[in-house]
Amino acid sequence: MSETSPITGELSNSKVAAVFANESAARSAAQAVAAALSLGSAQVQLITPAEPHPGRKLEPESRGVWRTIVVAHVRLGIVGAVVGLLAFAALYAAGLPFIVNSPVAAALVLLFFGTVAGLMLGGLVALRPDHDRYVEAAREAMESGNTTVVVHAFSGDQAGQASDFLRAQGGEVTSTL
């Protein structure tokens, strides 16, 4: 159940943050969601306004950020190269004059641009723009004196269940994609 993502190499790509007005409500919601969904203790974190290192609980895999960057770039760069070569094969089969008359140059150009596109997509994935709302919700909660329950789900389905559960407990929920 706890397999790594094929693109980022991370254990938990889906994260849920639920903001509660007081710590006791957040604590009981954290215990309840962990019990209801059979989540491990590392999957459910509580971030209070006095938390000295909230980033460690929000993004526990941040120590492996370089691994995520490398894995995303390598895997998506390879996918881009393959797509570029497939585009070359399709254009060559279609008999496009430039491709047929200069197959090596055309293959190299399409391979290059496919690889570059894959690497750019790898950069976008490594930036994790889907995590901005999630991190900001927790930081704003800390500034407002609220407590946040953070769930590191191993699947989108598990994240959806955690969101629904925490929303039913009265939390203001924000999640990653």
C-alpha positions as CSV (number, residue, x, y, z in Angstrom):
1,M,0.0,0.0,0.0
2,S,2.9,2.4,0.6
3,E,4.5,2.3,-2.8
4,T,6.5,5.2,-4.1
5,S,5.2,7.4,-6.8
6,P,6.5,6.4,-10.3
7,I,7.2,10.1,-11.1
8,T,8.5,11.6,-7.9
9,G,9.7,8.6,-6.0
10,E,7.9,9.9,-2.9
11,L,5.8,7.8,-0.5
12,S,3.1,10.3,0.0
13,N,2.0,12.6,-2.9
14,S,-1.4,13.2,-1.4
15,K,-1.6,15.4,1.7
16,V,-4.6,16.8,3.6
17,A,-4.5,19.7,6.1
18,A,-7.6,20.4,8.3
19,V,-7.6,23.5,10.4
20,F,-9.4,23.5,13.8
21,A,-10.1,26.4,16.1
22,N,-8.6,24.7,19.2
23,E,-6.0,22.1,19.9
24,S,-8.3,19.7,21.8
25,A,-10.7,19.4,18.8
26,A,-7.7,18.9,16.5
27,R,-6.2,16.3,18.7
28,S,-9.4,14.3,18.9
29,A,-9.9,14.6,15.2
30,A,-6.4,13.4,14.5
31,Q,-6.9,10.3,16.7
32,A,-10.3,9.6,15.2
33,V,-9.1,9.9,11.6
34,A,-6.1,7.7,12.3
35,A,-8.3,5.0,13.9
36,A,-11.1,5.2,11.3
37,L,-8.7,4.9,8.3
38,S,-6.1,2.7,10.0
39,L,-3.4,5.3,9.4
40,G,0.1,5.0,10.9
41,S,1.3,7.5,13.5
42,A,3.7,9.0,10.9
43,Q,0.8,9.6,8.5
44,V,-1.1,11.9,10.9
45,Q,0.6,14.9,12.4
46,L,-0.6,17.8,14.6
47,I,0.7,21.3,14.0
48,T,0.1,23.7,16.9
49,P,0.7,27.5,16.8
50,A,3.8,26.9,18.9
51,E,5.3,24.2,16.6
52,P,9.0,25.0,16.2
53,H,9.5,23.1,12.9
54,P,6.2,22.9,11.0
55,G,7.9,22.2,7.7
56,R,9.1,18.8,9.0
57,K,5.5,17.8,9.6
58,L,4.1,19.3,6.5
59,E,6.7,17.9,4.1
60,P,8.4,15.0,6.0
61,E,10.1,13.8,2.8
62,S,11.9,17.2,2.3
63,R,15.2,15.6,3.2
64,G,14.8,13.7,0.0
65,V,14.0,16.7,-2.1
66,W,17.1,16.2,-4.2
67,R,16.0,12.6,-4.8
68,T,12.6,13.9,-5.9
69,I,14.2,16.4,-8.3
70,V,16.5,13.9,-9.8
71,V,13.9,11.1,-10.2
72,A,11.3,13.5,-11.7
73,H,13.8,14.9,-14.2
74,V,15.3,11.6,-15.2
75,R,12.0,9.7,-15.6
76,L,10.2,12.5,-17.4
77,G,13.3,13.3,-19.5
78,I,13.3,9.7,-20.8
79,V,9.5,9.9,-21.4
80,G,10.1,13.1,-23.4
81,A,12.9,11.4,-25.5
82,V,10.6,8.5,-26.3
83,V,7.8,10.8,-27.3
84,G,10.2,12.7,-29.5
85,L,11.3,9.5,-31.2
86,L,7.7,8.3,-31.6
87,A,6.9,11.7,-33.2
88,F,9.8,11.2,-35.6
89,A,8.6,7.6,-36.5
90,A,5.0,8.9,-37.1
91,L,6.3,11.8,-39.3
92,Y,8.7,9.5,-41.2
93,A,5.8,7.0,-41.8
94,A,3.7,9.8,-43.0
95,G,6.3,10.6,-45.6
96,L,6.9,14.2,-44.6
97,P,9.6,15.5,-47.1
98,F,11.9,17.1,-44.5
99,I,11.8,14.0,-42.3
100,V,12.3,11.6,-45.1
101,N,15.1,13.6,-46.8
102,S,17.1,14.3,-43.6
103,P,16.1,11.4,-41.2
104,V,19.2,11.7,-38.9
105,A,18.8,15.5,-38.4
106,A,15.1,15.2,-38.0
107,A,15.4,12.4,-35.4
108,L,18.0,14.4,-33.5
109,V,15.9,17.5,-33.4
110,L,12.8,15.7,-32.3
111,L,14.7,13.7,-29.7
112,F,16.3,17.0,-28.4
113,F,13.0,18.8,-28.1
114,G,11.2,15.8,-26.7
115,T,13.9,15.4,-24.0
116,V,13.8,19.1,-23.2
117,A,10.0,19.1,-22.9
118,G,10.3,16.1,-20.5
119,L,12.9,17.8,-18.4
120,M,10.8,21.0,-18.2
121,L,7.8,18.9,-17.1
122,G,10.1,17.2,-14.5
123,G,11.0,20.6,-13.2
124,L,7.3,21.5,-12.8
125,V,6.6,18.3,-11.0
126,A,9.7,18.8,-8.7
127,L,8.4,22.3,-7.8
128,R,5.2,20.8,-6.4
129,P,2.9,23.7,-7.2
130,D,-0.1,21.7,-5.9
131,H,1.4,21.9,-2.3
132,D,1.3,25.7,-2.1
133,R,-2.3,25.9,-0.9
134,Y,-1.8,23.1,1.6
135,V,1.3,24.7,3.1
136,E,-0.2,28.2,3.2
137,A,-3.3,26.9,4.9
138,A,-1.2,25.4,7.7
139,R,1.0,28.5,8.1
140,E,-2.0,30.9,8.2
141,A,-3.6,28.6,10.8
142,M,-0.5,28.9,13.0
143,E,-0.5,32.7,12.6
144,S,-4.1,32.8,13.6
145,G,-3.6,30.6,16.7
146,N,-5.3,27.6,15.2
147,T,-4.2,24.0,15.1
148,T,-3.8,21.9,12.0
149,V,-4.2,18.1,11.5
150,V,-2.0,16.9,8.6
151,V,-2.6,13.6,6.9
152,H,0.0,12.1,4.6
153,A,-2.1,9.7,2.5
154,F,-0.6,6.9,0.4
155,S,-3.3,7.3,-2.3
156,G,-5.7,9.8,-3.7
157,D,-8.6,7.6,-2.4
158,Q,-7.1,7.6,1.1
159,A,-6.7,11.4,0.9
160,G,-10.4,11.8,-0.1
161,Q,-11.5,9.7,2.8
162,A,-9.4,11.7,5.2
163,S,-10.7,15.0,3.8
164,D,-14.3,13.9,4.1
165,F,-13.7,12.6,7.6
166,L,-11.9,15.7,8.9
167,R,-14.5,18.0,7.2
168,A,-17.2,16.0,9.1
169,Q,-15.3,16.6,12.3
170,G,-15.5,20.4,11.7
171,G,-12.1,21.0,10.1
172,E,-11.5,23.5,7.3
173,V,-9.9,21.2,4.8
174,T,-7.2,21.9,2.1
175,S,-5.5,19.1,0.2
176,T,-3.0,18.6,-2.6
177,L,-3.9,17.0,-5.9
